[in-house]
Amino acid sequence: MRALIDQKLAGRRRLAPRWRALAAAVAGLILGAVAQPSLARATQNSHSVFDRLDRNHDGVLSYAEFRAR
């Protein structure tokens, strides 16, 4: 019985490295497409928060501006 199982397992083909790379690339694209809207929203919100904290609009947030929030 063990010989039969070993024979069946030996006949199984493994995916070639290029197919694994392709599968990883497709999975990365899918994950990126799903995450992109939420990442874009977070970037917009962080810019508006920074603009509100930067009182003199010089592009630098000083400690005094941060404390005055």
PDB file of N, H, CA, C and O in Angstrom:
ATOM      1  N   MET A   1       0.819  -1.187   0.000  1.00  0.00           N
ATOM      2  CA  MET A   1       0.000   0.000   0.000  1.00  0.00           C
ATOM      3  C   MET A   1       0.871   1.263   0.000  1.00  0.00           C
ATOM      4  O   MET A   1       0.576   2.222  -0.713  1.00  0.00           O
ATOM      5  N   ARG A   2       1.941   1.260   0.799  1.00  0.00           N
ATOM      6  H   ARG A   2       2.181   0.481   1.378  1.00  0.00           H
ATOM      7  CA  ARG A   2       2.835   2.405   0.859  1.00  0.00           C
ATOM      8  C   ARG A   2       3.486   2.666  -0.496  1.00  0.00           C
ATOM      9  O   ARG A   2       3.658   3.820  -0.890  1.00  0.00           O
ATOM     10  N   ALA A   3       3.845   1.617  -1.199  1.00  0.00           N
ATOM     11  H   ALA A   3       3.706   0.680  -0.879  1.00  0.00           H
ATOM     12  CA  ALA A   3       4.479   1.763  -2.514  1.00  0.00           C
ATOM     13  C   ALA A   3       3.518   2.428  -3.494  1.00  0.00           C
ATOM     14  O   ALA A   3       3.937   3.230  -4.328  1.00  0.00           O
ATOM     15  N   LEU A   4       2.243   2.102  -3.398  1.00  0.00           N
ATOM     16  H   LEU A   4       1.902   1.450  -2.721  1.00  0.00           H
ATOM     17  CA  LEU A   4       1.237   2.700  -4.284  1.00  0.00           C
ATOM     18  C   LEU A   4       1.108   4.206  -4.006  1.00  0.00           C
ATOM     19  O   LEU A   4       1.018   5.009  -4.935  1.00  0.00           O
ATOM     20  N   ILE A   5       1.100   4.571  -2.738  1.00  0.00           N
ATOM     21  H   ILE A   5       1.173   3.918  -1.984  1.00  0.00           H
ATOM     22  CA  ILE A   5       1.004   5.985  -2.375  1.00  0.00           C
ATOM     23  C   ILE A   5       2.237   6.737  -2.853  1.00  0.00           C
ATOM     24  O   ILE A   5       2.130   7.826  -3.415  1.00  0.00           O
ATOM     25  N   ASP A   6       3.423   6.143  -2.623  1.00  0.00           N
ATOM     26  H   ASP A   6       3.510   5.257  -2.166  1.00  0.00           H
ATOM     27  CA  ASP A   6       4.660   6.790  -3.080  1.00  0.00           C
ATOM     28  C   ASP A   6       4.671   6.964  -4.593  1.00  0.00           C
ATOM     29  O   ASP A   6       5.144   7.980  -5.104  1.00  0.00           O
ATOM     30  N   GLN A   7       4.158   5.988  -5.296  1.00  0.00           N
ATOM     31  H   GLN A   7       3.774   5.163  -4.882  1.00  0.00           H
ATOM     32  CA  GLN A   7       4.117   6.052  -6.757  1.00  0.00           C
ATOM     33  C   GLN A   7       3.183   7.176  -7.218  1.00  0.00           C
ATOM     34  O   GLN A   7       3.506   7.912  -8.150  1.00  0.00           O
ATOM     35  N   LYS A   8       2.048   7.301  -6.576  1.00  0.00           N
ATOM     36  H   LYS A   8       1.785   6.703  -5.819  1.00  0.00           H
ATOM     37  CA  LYS A   8       1.089   8.357  -6.949  1.00  0.00           C
ATOM     38  C   LYS A   8       1.653   9.744  -6.645  1.00  0.00           C
ATOM     39  O   LYS A   8       1.498  10.674  -7.436  1.00  0.00           O
ATOM     40  N   LEU A   9       2.314   9.872  -5.478  1.00  0.00           N
ATOM     41  H   LEU A   9       2.439   9.116  -4.835  1.00  0.00           H
ATOM     42  CA  LEU A   9       2.887  11.159  -5.123  1.00  0.00           C
ATOM     43  C   LEU A   9       4.063  11.528  -6.027  1.00  0.00           C
ATOM     44  O   LEU A   9       4.260  12.705  -6.330  1.00  0.00           O
ATOM     45  N   ALA A  10       4.827  10.559  -6.450  1.00  0.00           N
ATOM     46  H   ALA A  10       4.666   9.603  -6.204  1.00  0.00           H
ATOM     47  CA  ALA A  10       5.965  10.816  -7.326  1.00  0.00           C
ATOM     48  C   ALA A  10       5.498  11.294  -8.701  1.00  0.00           C
ATOM     49  O   ALA A  10       6.215  12.034  -9.374  1.00  0.00           O
ATOM     50  N   GLY A  11       4.321  10.883  -9.116  1.00  0.00           N
ATOM     51  H   GLY A  11       3.739  10.281  -8.569  1.00  0.00           H
ATOM     52  CA  GLY A  11       3.793  11.269 -10.418  1.00  0.00           C
ATOM     53  C   GLY A  11       3.221  12.674 -10.451  1.00  0.00           C
ATOM     54  O   GLY A  11       2.958  13.211 -11.527  1.00  0.00           O
ATOM     55  N   ARG A  12       3.022  13.282  -9.278  1.00  0.00           N
ATOM     56  H   ARG A  12       3.234  12.846  -8.403  1.00  0.00           H
ATOM     57  CA  ARG A  12       2.468  14.642  -9.238  1.00  0.00           C
ATOM     58  C   ARG A  12       3.496  15.639  -9.725  1.00  0.00           C
ATOM     59  O   ARG A  12       4.675  15.556  -9.381  1.00  0.00           O
ATOM     60  N   ARG A  13       3.045  16.571 -10.519  1.00  0.00           N
ATOM     61  H   ARG A  13       2.087  16.638 -10.799  1.00  0.00           H
ATOM     62  CA  ARG A  13       3.938  17.599 -11.034  1.00  0.00           C
ATOM     63  C   ARG A  13       3.836  18.833 -10.147  1.00  0.00           C
ATOM     64  O   ARG A  13       2.754  19.205  -9.694  1.00  0.00           O
ATOM     65  N   ARG A  14       4.960  19.445  -9.917  1.00  0.00           N
ATOM     66  H   ARG A  14       5.839  19.143 -10.285  1.00  0.00           H
ATOM     67  CA  ARG A  14       4.991  20.697  -9.161  1.00  0.00           C
ATOM     68  C   ARG A  14       4.982  21.854 -10.146  1.00  0.00           C
ATOM     69  O   ARG A  14       5.405  21.712 -11.294  1.00  0.00           O
ATOM     70  N   LEU A  15       4.501  22.989  -9.689  1.00  0.00           N
ATOM     71  H   LEU A  15       4.158  23.104  -8.757  1.00  0.00           H
ATOM     72  CA  LEU A  15       4.489  24.164 -10.552  1.00  0.00           C
ATOM     73  C   LEU A  15       5.912  24.632 -10.812  1.00  0.00           C
ATOM     74  O   LEU A  15       6.755  24.642  -9.915  1.00  0.00           O
ATOM     75  N   ALA A  16       6.157  25.012 -12.032  1.00  0.00           N
ATOM     76  H   ALA A  16       5.472  25.004 -12.760  1.00  0.00           H
ATOM     77  CA  ALA A  16       7.468  25.540 -12.400  1.00  0.00           C
ATOM     78  C   ALA A  16       7.665  26.900 -11.726  1.00  0.00           C
ATOM     79  O   ALA A  16       6.685  27.583 -11.430  1.00  0.00           O
ATOM     80  N   PRO A  17       8.897  27.297 -11.484  1.00  0.00           N
ATOM     81  CA  PRO A  17       9.142  28.594 -10.826  1.00  0.00           C
ATOM     82  C   PRO A  17       8.515  29.775 -11.550  1.00  0.00           C
ATOM     83  O   PRO A  17       8.082  30.730 -10.905  1.00  0.00           O
ATOM     84  N   ARG A  18       8.460  29.729 -12.870  1.00  0.00           N
ATOM     85  H   ARG A  18       8.812  28.954 -13.394  1.00  0.00           H
ATOM     86  CA  ARG A  18       7.853  30.865 -13.581  1.00  0.00           C
ATOM     87  C   ARG A  18       6.360  30.949 -13.326  1.00  0.00           C
ATOM     88  O   ARG A  18       5.802  32.046 -13.305  1.00  0.00           O
ATOM     89  N   TRP A  19       5.694  29.802 -13.130  1.00  0.00           N
ATOM     90  H   TRP A  19       6.147  28.911 -13.147  1.00  0.00           H
ATOM     91  CA  TRP A  19       4.266  29.830 -12.818  1.00  0.00           C
ATOM     92  C   TRP A  19       4.035  30.357 -11.404  1.00  0.00           C
ATOM     93  O   TRP A  19       3.054  31.052 -11.142  1.00  0.00           O
ATOM     94  N   ARG A  20       4.944  30.019 -10.507  1.00  0.00           N
ATOM     95  H   ARG A  20       5.741  29.454 -10.720  1.00  0.00           H
ATOM     96  CA  ARG A  20       4.835  30.551  -9.140  1.00  0.00           C
ATOM     97  C   ARG A  20       5.020  32.063  -9.156  1.00  0.00           C
ATOM     98  O   ARG A  20       4.301  32.784  -8.464  1.00  0.00           O
ATOM     99  N   ALA A  21       5.976  32.545  -9.935  1.00  0.00           N
ATOM    100  H   ALA A  21       6.560  31.960 -10.497  1.00  0.00           H
ATOM    101  CA  ALA A  21       6.208  33.980 -10.034  1.00  0.00           C
ATOM    102  C   ALA A  21       4.997  34.681 -10.642  1.00  0.00           C
ATOM    103  O   ALA A  21       4.603  35.756 -10.189  1.00  0.00           O
ATOM    104  N   LEU A  22       4.415  34.076 -11.656  1.00  0.00           N
ATOM    105  H   LEU A  22       4.735  33.203 -12.024  1.00  0.00           H
ATOM    106  CA  LEU A  22       3.224  34.645 -12.284  1.00  0.00           C
ATOM    107  C   LEU A  22       2.061  34.690 -11.292  1.00  0.00           C
ATOM    108  O   LEU A  22       1.340  35.685 -11.219  1.00  0.00           O
ATOM    109  N   ALA A  23       1.882  33.618 -10.538  1.00  0.00           N
ATOM    110  H   ALA A  23       2.467  32.809 -10.598  1.00  0.00           H
ATOM    111  CA  ALA A  23       0.807  33.577  -9.544  1.00  0.00           C
ATOM    112  C   ALA A  23       1.028  34.640  -8.471  1.00  0.00           C
ATOM    113  O   ALA A  23       0.072  35.281  -8.035  1.00  0.00           O
ATOM    114  N   ALA A  24       2.274  34.835  -8.042  1.00  0.00           N
ATOM    115  H   ALA A  24       3.050  34.314  -8.396  1.00  0.00           H
ATOM    116  CA  ALA A  24       2.572  35.860  -7.042  1.00  0.00           C
ATOM    117  C   ALA A  24       2.312  37.260  -7.602  1.00  0.00           C
ATOM    118  O   ALA A  24       1.808  38.128  -6.889  1.00  0.00           O
ATOM    119  N   ALA A  25       2.648  37.481  -8.860  1.00  0.00           N
ATOM    120  H   ALA A  25       3.056  36.775  -9.439  1.00  0.00           H
ATOM    121  CA  ALA A  25       2.410  38.785  -9.486  1.00  0.00           C
ATOM    122  C   ALA A  25       0.914  39.075  -9.606  1.00  0.00           C
ATOM    123  O   ALA A  25       0.475  40.196  -9.346  1.00  0.00           O
ATOM    124  N   VAL A  26       0.145  38.086  -9.991  1.00  0.00           N
ATOM    125  H   VAL A  26       0.501  37.176 -10.202  1.00  0.00           H
ATOM    126  CA  VAL A  26      -1.305  38.264 -10.105  1.00  0.00           C
ATOM    127  C   VAL A  26      -1.908  38.541  -8.730  1.00  0.00           C
ATOM    128  O   VAL A  26      -2.770  39.409  -8.591  1.00  0.00           O
ATOM    129  N   ALA A  27      -1.458  37.804  -7.716  1.00  0.00           N
ATOM    130  H   ALA A  27      -0.758  37.099  -7.828  1.00  0.00           H
ATOM    131  CA  ALA A  27      -1.958  38.035  -6.361  1.00  0.00           C
ATOM    132  C   ALA A  27      -1.597  39.444  -5.888  1.00  0.00           C
ATOM    133  O   ALA A  27      -2.411  40.098  -5.238  1.00  0.00           O
ATOM    134  N   GLY A  28      -0.399  39.918  -6.201  1.00  0.00           N
ATOM    135  H   GLY A  28       0.263  39.387  -6.730  1.00  0.00           H
ATOM    136  CA  GLY A  28       0.006  41.270  -5.835  1.00  0.00           C
ATOM    137  C   GLY A  28      -0.829  42.336  -6.524  1.00  0.00           C
ATOM    138  O   GLY A  28      -1.184  43.344  -5.912  1.00  0.00           O
ATOM    139  N   LEU A  29      -1.142  42.118  -7.792  1.00  0.00           N
ATOM    140  H   LEU A  29      -0.854  41.299  -8.289  1.00  0.00           H
ATOM    141  CA  LEU A  29      -1.991  43.068  -8.518  1.00  0.00           C
ATOM    142  C   LEU A  29      -3.394  43.126  -7.929  1.00  0.00           C
ATOM    143  O   LEU A  29      -3.977  44.201  -7.795  1.00  0.00           O
ATOM    144  N   ILE A  30      -3.925  41.969  -7.581  1.00  0.00           N
ATOM    145  H   ILE A  30      -3.450  41.096  -7.690  1.00  0.00           H
ATOM    146  CA  ILE A  30      -5.268  41.928  -6.988  1.00  0.00           C
ATOM    147  C   ILE A  30      -5.264  42.639  -5.644  1.00  0.00           C
ATOM    148  O   ILE A  30      -6.158  43.435  -5.359  1.00  0.00           O
ATOM    149  N   LEU A  31      -4.270  42.358  -4.824  1.00  0.00           N
ATOM    150  H   LEU A  31      -3.543  41.711  -5.056  1.00  0.00           H
ATOM    151  CA  LEU A  31      -4.173  43.002  -3.516  1.00  0.00           C
ATOM    152  C   LEU A  31      -4.006  44.507  -3.662  1.00  0.00           C
ATOM    153  O   LEU A  31      -4.613  45.271  -2.911  1.00  0.00           O
ATOM    154  N   GLY A  32      -3.198  44.941  -4.611  1.00  0.00           N
ATOM    155  H   GLY A  32      -2.705  44.320  -5.221  1.00  0.00           H
ATOM    156  CA  GLY A  32      -3.016  46.363  -4.841  1.00  0.00           C
ATOM    157  C   GLY A  32      -4.285  47.044  -5.309  1.00  0.00           C
ATOM    158  O   GLY A  32      -4.576  48.169  -4.902  1.00  0.00           O
ATOM    159  N   ALA A  33      -5.038  46.375  -6.156  1.00  0.00           N
ATOM    160  H   ALA A  33      -4.801  45.461  -6.486  1.00  0.00           H
ATOM    161  CA  ALA A  33      -6.285  46.957  -6.649  1.00  0.00           C
ATOM    162  C   ALA A  33      -7.311  47.087  -5.533  1.00  0.00           C
ATOM    163  O   ALA A  33      -8.102  48.030  -5.520  1.00  0.00           O
ATOM    164  N   VAL A  34      -7.299  46.155  -4.610  1.00  0.00           N
ATOM    165  H   VAL A  34      -6.656  45.389  -4.621  1.00  0.00           H
ATOM    166  CA  VAL A  34      -8.237  46.212  -3.493  1.00  0.00           C
ATOM    167  C   VAL A  34      -7.825  47.296  -2.498  1.00  0.00           C
ATOM    168  O   VAL A  34      -8.683  47.998  -1.963  1.00  0.00           O
ATOM    169  N   ALA A  35      -6.531  47.440  -2.245  1.00  0.00           N
ATOM    170  H   ALA A  35      -5.834  46.870  -2.679  1.00  0.00           H
ATOM    171  CA  ALA A  35      -6.046  48.378  -1.231  1.00  0.00           C
ATOM    172  C   ALA A  35      -5.958  49.812  -1.733  1.00  0.00           C
ATOM    173  O   ALA A  35      -5.962  50.736  -0.920  1.00  0.00           O
ATOM    174  N   GLN A  36      -5.881  50.031  -3.023  1.00  0.00           N
ATOM    175  H   GLN A  36      -5.878  49.280  -3.684  1.00  0.00           H
ATOM    176  CA  GLN A  36      -5.645  51.361  -3.586  1.00  0.00           C
ATOM    177  C   GLN A  36      -6.679  52.404  -3.152  1.00  0.00           C
ATOM    178  O   GLN A  36      -6.271  53.503  -2.776  1.00  0.00           O
ATOM    179  N   PRO A  37      -7.987  52.136  -3.180  1.00  0.00           N
ATOM    180  CA  PRO A  37      -8.934  53.194  -2.784  1.00  0.00           C
ATOM    181  C   PRO A  37      -8.756  53.647  -1.337  1.00  0.00           C
ATOM    182  O   PRO A  37      -8.844  54.841  -1.051  1.00  0.00           O
ATOM    183  N   SER A  38      -8.511  52.726  -0.436  1.00  0.00           N
ATOM    184  H   SER A  38      -8.440  51.755  -0.668  1.00  0.00           H
ATOM    185  CA  SER A  38      -8.358  53.125   0.961  1.00  0.00           C
ATOM    186  C   SER A  38      -7.049  53.865   1.178  1.00  0.00           C
ATOM    187  O   SER A  38      -6.995  54.768   2.013  1.00  0.00           O
ATOM    188  N   LEU A  39      -5.996  53.514   0.457  1.00  0.00           N
ATOM    189  H   LEU A  39      -6.040  52.780  -0.222  1.00  0.00           H
ATOM    190  CA  LEU A  39      -4.732  54.224   0.584  1.00  0.00           C
ATOM    191  C   LEU A  39      -4.844  55.645   0.043  1.00  0.00           C
ATOM    192  O   LEU A  39      -4.262  56.569   0.612  1.00  0.00           O
ATOM    193  N   ALA A  40      -5.573  55.828  -1.032  1.00  0.00           N
ATOM    194  H   ALA A  40      -6.045  55.078  -1.495  1.00  0.00           H
ATOM    195  CA  ALA A  40      -5.756  57.166  -1.600  1.00  0.00           C
ATOM    196  C   ALA A  40      -6.546  58.042  -0.640  1.00  0.00           C
ATOM    197  O   ALA A  40      -6.237  59.223  -0.480  1.00  0.00           O
ATOM    198  N   ARG A  41      -7.547  57.482  -0.012  1.00  0.00           N
ATOM    199  H   ARG A  41      -7.798  56.523  -0.142  1.00  0.00           H
ATOM    200  CA  ARG A  41      -8.361  58.234   0.939  1.00  0.00           C
ATOM    201  C   ARG A  41      -7.514  58.650   2.146  1.00  0.00           C
ATOM    202  O   ARG A  41      -7.652  59.772   2.634  1.00  0.00           O
ATOM    203  N   ALA A  42      -6.649  57.770   2.627  1.00  0.00           N
ATOM    204  H   ALA A  42      -6.537  56.859   2.230  1.00  0.00           H
ATOM    205  CA  ALA A  42      -5.798  58.084   3.775  1.00  0.00           C
ATOM    206  C   ALA A  42      -4.827  59.210   3.437  1.00  0.00           C
ATOM    207  O   ALA A  42      -4.548  60.054   4.289  1.00  0.00           O
ATOM    208  N   THR A  43      -4.312  59.239   2.225  1.00  0.00           N
ATOM    209  H   THR A  43      -4.539  58.553   1.533  1.00  0.00           H
ATOM    210  CA  THR A  43      -3.383  60.292   1.827  1.00  0.00           C
ATOM    211  C   THR A  43      -4.086  61.643   1.789  1.00  0.00           C
ATOM    212  O   THR A  43      -3.526  62.646   2.232  1.00  0.00           O
ATOM    213  N   GLN A  44      -5.300  61.677   1.265  1.00  0.00           N
ATOM    214  H   GLN A  44      -5.755  60.862   0.905  1.00  0.00           H
ATOM    215  CA  GLN A  44      -6.042  62.932   1.208  1.00  0.00           C
ATOM    216  C   GLN A  44      -6.340  63.445   2.616  1.00  0.00           C
ATOM    217  O   GLN A  44      -6.217  64.641   2.881  1.00  0.00           O
ATOM    218  N   ASN A  45      -6.727  62.551   3.512  1.00  0.00           N
ATOM    219  H   ASN A  45      -6.826  61.579   3.297  1.00  0.00           H
ATOM    220  CA  ASN A  45      -7.039  62.961   4.878  1.00  0.00           C
ATOM    221  C   ASN A  45      -5.803  63.467   5.599  1.00  0.00           C
ATOM    222  O   ASN A  45      -5.886  64.439   6.350  1.00  0.00           O
ATOM    223  N   SER A  46      -4.663  62.833   5.390  1.00  0.00           N
ATOM    224  H   SER A  46      -4.596  62.043   4.781  1.00  0.00           H
ATOM    225  CA  SER A  46      -3.458  63.266   6.090  1.00  0.00           C
ATOM    226  C   SER A  46      -3.012  64.643   5.606  1.00  0.00           C
ATOM    227  O   SER A  46      -2.490  65.426   6.400  1.00  0.00           O
ATOM    228  N   HIS A  47      -3.202  64.957   4.331  1.00  0.00           N
ATOM    229  H   HIS A  47      -3.626  64.321   3.686  1.00  0.00           H
ATOM    230  CA  HIS A  47      -2.838  66.282   3.830  1.00  0.00           C
ATOM    231  C   HIS A  47      -3.751  67.353   4.431  1.00  0.00           C
ATOM    232  O   HIS A  47      -3.283  68.437   4.778  1.00  0.00           O
ATOM    233  N   SER A  48      -5.026  67.066   4.555  1.00  0.00           N
ATOM    234  H   SER A  48      -5.407  66.185   4.273  1.00  0.00           H
ATOM    235  CA  SER A  48      -5.925  68.068   5.113  1.00  0.00           C
ATOM    236  C   SER A  48      -5.647  68.287   6.598  1.00  0.00           C
ATOM    237  O   SER A  48      -5.784  69.410   7.083  1.00  0.00           O
ATOM    238  N   VAL A  49      -5.262  67.246   7.329  1.00  0.00           N
ATOM    239  H   VAL A  49      -5.151  66.334   6.935  1.00  0.00           H
ATOM    240  CA  VAL A  49      -4.915  67.397   8.743  1.00  0.00           C
ATOM    241  C   VAL A  49      -3.653  68.246   8.871  1.00  0.00           C
ATOM    242  O   VAL A  49      -3.583  69.137   9.717  1.00  0.00           O
ATOM    243  N   PHE A  50      -2.663  67.967   8.035  1.00  0.00           N
ATOM    244  H   PHE A  50      -2.720  67.243   7.348  1.00  0.00           H
ATOM    245  CA  PHE A  50      -1.429  68.756   8.070  1.00  0.00           C
ATOM    246  C   PHE A  50      -1.710  70.213   7.740  1.00  0.00           C
ATOM    247  O   PHE A  50      -1.168  71.109   8.387  1.00  0.00           O
ATOM    248  N   ASP A  51      -2.551  70.460   6.742  1.00  0.00           N
ATOM    249  H   ASP A  51      -2.991  69.731   6.217  1.00  0.00           H
ATOM    250  CA  ASP A  51      -2.863  71.848   6.368  1.00  0.00           C
ATOM    251  C   ASP A  51      -3.543  72.590   7.520  1.00  0.00           C
ATOM    252  O   ASP A  51      -3.301  73.781   7.717  1.00  0.00           O
ATOM    253  N   ARG A  52      -4.383  71.902   8.274  1.00  0.00           N
ATOM    254  H   ARG A  52      -4.579  70.935   8.115  1.00  0.00           H
ATOM    255  CA  ARG A  52      -5.025  72.551   9.417  1.00  0.00           C
ATOM    256  C   ARG A  52      -4.029  72.839  10.539  1.00  0.00           C
ATOM    257  O   ARG A  52      -4.148  73.858  11.218  1.00  0.00           O
ATOM    258  N   LEU A  53      -3.058  71.964  10.741  1.00  0.00           N
ATOM    259  H   LEU A  53      -2.962  71.136  10.189  1.00  0.00           H
ATOM    260  CA  LEU A  53      -2.078  72.165  11.806  1.00  0.00           C
ATOM    261  C   LEU A  53      -1.037  73.218  11.436  1.00  0.00           C
ATOM    262  O   LEU A  53      -0.558  73.948  12.304  1.00  0.00           O
ATOM    263  N   ASP A  54      -0.686  73.300  10.166  1.00  0.00           N
ATOM    264  H   ASP A  54      -1.075  72.707   9.461  1.00  0.00           H
ATOM    265  CA  ASP A  54       0.328  74.258   9.706  1.00  0.00           C
ATOM    266  C   ASP A  54      -0.324  75.633   9.574  1.00  0.00           C
ATOM    267  O   ASP A  54      -0.816  75.996   8.506  1.00  0.00           O
ATOM    268  N   ARG A  55      -0.322  76.391  10.666  1.00  0.00           N
ATOM    269  H   ARG A  55       0.078  76.095  11.534  1.00  0.00           H
ATOM    270  CA  ARG A  55      -1.061  77.649  10.731  1.00  0.00           C
ATOM    271  C   ARG A  55      -0.502  78.728   9.795  1.00  0.00           C
ATOM    272  O   ARG A  55      -1.272  79.478   9.195  1.00  0.00           O
ATOM    273  N   ASN A  56       0.811  78.813   9.665  1.00  0.00           N
ATOM    274  H   ASN A  56       1.436  78.203  10.152  1.00  0.00           H
ATOM    275  CA  ASN A  56       1.379  79.855   8.809  1.00  0.00           C
ATOM    276  C   ASN A  56       1.639  79.354   7.385  1.00  0.00           C
ATOM    277  O   ASN A  56       2.174  80.104   6.569  1.00  0.00           O
ATOM    278  N   HIS A  57       1.284  78.131   7.072  1.00  0.00           N
ATOM    279  H   HIS A  57       0.850  77.521   7.735  1.00  0.00           H
ATOM    280  CA  HIS A  57       1.356  77.527   5.733  1.00  0.00           C
ATOM    281  C   HIS A  57       2.744  77.632   5.102  1.00  0.00           C
ATOM    282  O   HIS A  57       2.882  77.955   3.923  1.00  0.00           O
ATOM    283  N   ASP A  58       3.771  77.352   5.914  1.00  0.00           N
ATOM    284  H   ASP A  58       3.659  77.090   6.873  1.00  0.00           H
ATOM    285  CA  ASP A  58       5.130  77.365   5.383  1.00  0.00           C
ATOM    286  C   ASP A  58       5.618  75.968   5.019  1.00  0.00           C
ATOM    287  O   ASP A  58       6.751  75.809   4.567  1.00  0.00           O
ATOM    288  N   GLY A  59       4.785  74.963   5.209  1.00  0.00           N
ATOM    289  H   GLY A  59       3.864  75.092   5.577  1.00  0.00           H
ATOM    290  CA  GLY A  59       5.154  73.592   4.867  1.00  0.00           C
ATOM    291  C   GLY A  59       5.921  72.876   5.949  1.00  0.00           C
ATOM    292  O   GLY A  59       6.324  71.726   5.771  1.00  0.00           O
ATOM    293  N   VAL A  60       6.131  73.546   7.079  1.00  0.00           N
ATOM    294  H   VAL A  60       5.805  74.480   7.224  1.00  0.00           H
ATOM    295  CA  VAL A  60       6.845  72.957   8.210  1.00  0.00           C
ATOM    296  C   VAL A  60       5.954  73.074   9.434  1.00  0.00           C
ATOM    297  O   VAL A  60       5.387  74.132   9.706  1.00  0.00           O
ATOM    298  N   LEU A  61       5.838  71.983  10.163  1.00  0.00           N
ATOM    299  H   LEU A  61       6.299  71.123   9.942  1.00  0.00           H
ATOM    300  CA  LEU A  61       5.021  71.984  11.368  1.00  0.00           C
ATOM    301  C   LEU A  61       5.935  72.173  12.574  1.00  0.00           C
ATOM    302  O   LEU A  61       6.693  71.276  12.944  1.00  0.00           O
ATOM    303  N   SER A  62       5.851  73.342  13.173  1.00  0.00           N
ATOM    304  H   SER A  62       5.235  74.071  12.873  1.00  0.00           H
ATOM    305  CA  SER A  62       6.687  73.623  14.340  1.00  0.00           C
ATOM    306  C   SER A  62       6.023  73.059  15.592  1.00  0.00           C
ATOM    307  O   SER A  62       4.845  72.703  15.587  1.00  0.00           O
ATOM    308  N   TYR A  63       6.804  72.988  16.653  1.00  0.00           N
ATOM    309  H   TYR A  63       7.761  73.277  16.657  1.00  0.00           H
ATOM    310  CA  TYR A  63       6.274  72.474  17.918  1.00  0.00           C
ATOM    311  C   TYR A  63       5.164  73.380  18.440  1.00  0.00           C
ATOM    312  O   TYR A  63       4.174  72.895  18.988  1.00  0.00           O
ATOM    313  N   ALA A  64       5.323  74.692  18.273  1.00  0.00           N
ATOM    314  H   ALA A  64       6.127  75.085  17.828  1.00  0.00           H
ATOM    315  CA  ALA A  64       4.309  75.637  18.745  1.00  0.00           C
ATOM    316  C   ALA A  64       2.996  75.438  17.975  1.00  0.00           C
ATOM    317  O   ALA A  64       1.917  75.490  18.564  1.00  0.00           O
ATOM    318  N   GLU A  65       3.092  75.212  16.665  1.00  0.00           N
ATOM    319  H   GLU A  65       3.969  75.170  16.187  1.00  0.00           H
ATOM    320  CA  GLU A  65       1.876  74.960  15.872  1.00  0.00           C
ATOM    321  C   GLU A  65       1.215  73.668  16.296  1.00  0.00           C
ATOM    322  O   GLU A  65      -0.011  73.579  16.359  1.00  0.00           O
ATOM    323  N   PHE A  66       2.031  72.661  16.588  1.00  0.00           N
ATOM    324  H   PHE A  66       3.027  72.734  16.537  1.00  0.00           H
ATOM    325  CA  PHE A  66       1.474  71.380  17.018  1.00  0.00           C
ATOM    326  C   PHE A  66       0.775  71.522  18.375  1.00  0.00           C
ATOM    327  O   PHE A  66      -0.301  70.962  18.582  1.00  0.00           O
ATOM    328  N   ARG A  67       1.385  72.267  19.290  1.00  0.00           N
ATOM    329  H   ARG A  67       2.259  72.722  19.122  1.00  0.00           H
ATOM    330  CA  ARG A  67       0.800  72.443  20.621  1.00  0.00           C
ATOM    331  C   ARG A  67      -0.464  73.286  20.573  1.00  0.00           C
ATOM    332  O   ARG A  67      -1.336  73.128  21.427  1.00  0.00           O
ATOM    333  N   ALA A  68      -0.587  74.189  19.584  1.00  0.00           N
ATOM    334  H   ALA A  68       0.122  74.318  18.890  1.00  0.00           H
ATOM    335  CA  ALA A  68      -1.734  75.096  19.513  1.00  0.00           C
ATOM    336  C   ALA A  68      -2.975  74.426  18.927  1.00  0.00           C
ATOM    337  O   ALA A  68      -4.030  75.056  18.852  1.00  0.00           O
ATOM    338  N   ARG A  69      -2.876  73.209  18.527  1.00  0.00           N
ATOM    339  H   ARG A  69      -2.019  72.697  18.588  1.00  0.00           H
ATOM    340  CA  ARG A  69      -4.027  72.552  17.871  1.00  0.00           C
ATOM    341  C   ARG A  69      -5.209  72.609  18.757  1.00  0.00           C
ATOM    342  O   ARG A  69      -6.276  72.115  18.395  1.00  0.00           O
TER     343      ARG A  69
END
